[in-house]
Amino acid sequence: MSGLSVRLRDVARRVAVDLSMQAGRTTALLGPNGAGKSTVLTAVAGTHRPDEVDVRLGGRDLSGLAAHRRRVALLAQDPLLLPHLDALDNVAFAPRAQGRGRREARRLAAGWLETVGATGLEDRRPAQLSGGQAQRVAIARALAAEPEALLLDEPLAALDVDAAPEIRHVLRQVLAGRTVVLVTHDVVDAALLADQAVVLEQGRVVESGPVTDLLSAPRTPFAARLAGTNLLQGRAVDGGLQATDGTVMRGIGGEQLAPGTAAVATFRPDTVAVHAAPPGGSPRTVLPGEVVAVEPSGSAVRLRVRSTMGVLVADLTPAAVAELDLRTGARVHLAVKAAAVRISQA
Ligand SMILES: Nc1ncnc2c1ncn2[C@@H]1O[C@H](COP(=O)(O)OP(=O)(O)OP(=O)(O)O)[C@@H](O)[C@H]1O
């Protein structure tokens, strides 16, 4: 099975890319505003025709095909459900369009609604659904089209903070094993949903590779900023998160999660204190590590520190860096207060 390849040149938009994405994997498409992410996505979907375009999916040449014949489904930030149809018929619309009978299409639709945890919402019209419920129905509709590739355009961006983790969890389950392109500005989405990452800047690919490499050793300023949020994966435990190495990071926000639930801890680099010797004091996590990079970050200095929990970033004032004599190879202790660490469901 070959994957998805996109070669395009759009003169007016100044976008020129040549990308190969693996079959059965999720590739995050990252980059600043105007970098060309939507241009790539819509060129694959067939709703935008760049000056030159060559799109291949699973060995098929999609370049000249109309959008509805490409067997790709687009899931946008806005669920874009048909307002006059209930949830079941919104989902059944895709199999109906593929020629299935009404009864069969509705049976399939009910199955997809169950897959996304939307059983019970069949009779509701879009106006009667919350943002998260509507996005579940939109995911079911995208899957019901039995696409060969799924294109996700910031699927969680319009959701509130409570709904986003739930929908991310649904996506994690349904995206596994599928060929997916995910446009996102969110490092948590990239880390939890994608295997590979491609960074676009000014219409060009500037970085690509496994997401874990991008986050732990970014090679471009954009990726470095993106990776600037500390993110750890693990399991919820009482009062925090247990990382894969067994260390517990204390944090808040995970009180509702059952122990053992897959979770992430996120915290900003300016909340990480760096010490030469282990500090004591208030509830916090202390991690020993080694400085692997010292780089400017605005008016601060950013340290990358390899700990047993992975590479973490800390922003310090230049004065603190000088005082602690921090340089590559220095052994340090990182301290993070529980109140600065946000635990959420993965
Ligand atoms: N409909 C359009 N007509 C003309 N130029 C456009 C159009 N849409 C986007 N562009 C331009 O093409 C370039 C790439 O935009 P694109 O929307 O692909 O970027 P993006 O990475 O998706 O940005 P964002 O994160 O803001 O959605 C930008 O310079 C943008 O201004």
The ligand as an SDF file (V2000), in Angstrom:
LIG
                    3D

 31 33  0  0  0  0  0  0  0  0999 V2000
   -8.3540   32.2190   -1.6150 N   0  0  0  0  0  0  0  0  0  0  0  0
   -7.1460   32.7460   -1.6820 C   0  0  0  0  0  0  0  0  0  0  0  0
   -6.8020   33.5830   -2.6690 N   0  0  0  0  0  0  0  0  0  0  0  0
   -5.5890   34.1190   -2.7540 C   0  0  0  0  0  0  0  0  0  0  0  0
   -4.5940   33.8700   -1.8920 N   0  0  0  0  0  0  0  0  0  0  0  0
   -4.8650   33.0500   -0.8790 C   0  0  0  0  0  0  0  0  0  0  0  0
   -6.1470   32.4400   -0.7210 C   0  0  0  0  0  0  0  0  0  0  0  0
   -6.1050   31.6620    0.3630 N   0  0  0  0  0  0  0  0  0  0  0  0
   -4.8690   31.7850    0.8740 C   0  0  0  0  0  0  0  0  0  0  0  0
   -4.1140   32.6150    0.1230 N   0  0  0  0  0  0  0  0  0  0  0  0
   -2.7030   32.9900    0.3430 C   0  0  0  0  0  0  0  0  0  0  0  0
   -1.9220   31.8230    0.1100 O   0  0  0  0  0  0  0  0  0  0  0  0
   -0.8700   31.7200    1.0720 C   0  0  0  0  0  0  0  0  0  0  0  0
   -1.0150   30.3780    1.8090 C   0  0  0  0  0  0  0  0  0  0  0  0
   -2.2240   30.4110    2.5840 O   0  0  0  0  0  0  0  0  0  0  0  0
   -2.8570   29.1560    3.3080 P   0  0  0  0  0  0  0  0  0  0  0  0
   -4.2710   29.5230    3.6470 O   0  0  0  0  0  0  0  0  0  0  0  0
   -2.6230   27.9350    2.5100 O   0  0  0  0  0  0  0  0  0  0  0  0
   -1.9740   29.1200    4.6370 O   0  0  0  0  0  0  0  0  0  0  0  0
   -2.2250   28.3700    6.0150 P   0  0  0  0  0  0  0  0  0  0  0  0
   -0.9000   27.8250    6.4010 O   0  0  0  0  0  0  0  0  0  0  0  0
   -3.3390   27.4430    5.8750 O   0  0  0  0  0  0  0  0  0  0  0  0
   -2.6150   29.5670    6.9890 O   0  0  0  0  0  0  0  0  0  0  0  0
   -3.5750   29.6010    8.2970 P   0  0  0  0  0  0  0  0  0  0  0  0
   -2.8290   28.9050    9.3950 O   0  0  0  0  0  0  0  0  0  0  0  0
   -3.6960   31.0700    8.5560 O   0  0  0  0  0  0  0  0  0  0  0  0
   -4.8590   28.9590    7.9320 O   0  0  0  0  0  0  0  0  0  0  0  0
   -0.9980   32.9440    1.9730 C   0  0  0  0  0  0  0  0  0  0  0  0
   -0.0960   33.9050    1.4890 O   0  0  0  0  0  0  0  0  0  0  0  0
   -2.4260   33.3870    1.7820 C   0  0  0  0  0  0  0  0  0  0  0  0
   -2.5450   34.7730    1.9680 O   0  0  0  0  0  0  0  0  0  0  0  0
  1  2  1  0
  2  3  1  0
  2  7  2  0
  3  4  2  0
  4  5  1  0
  5  6  2  0
  6  7  1  0
  6 10  1  0
  7  8  1  0
  8  9  2  0
  9 10  1  0
 10 11  1  0
 11 12  1  0
 11 30  1  0
 12 13  1  0
 13 14  1  0
 13 28  1  0
 14 15  1  0
 15 16  1  0
 16 17  2  0
 16 18  1  0
 16 19  1  0
 19 20  1  0
 20 21  2  0
 20 22  1  0
 20 23  1  0
 23 24  1  0
 24 25  2  0
 24 26  1  0
 24 27  1  0
 28 29  1  0
 28 30  1  0
 30 31  1  0
M  END
$$$$
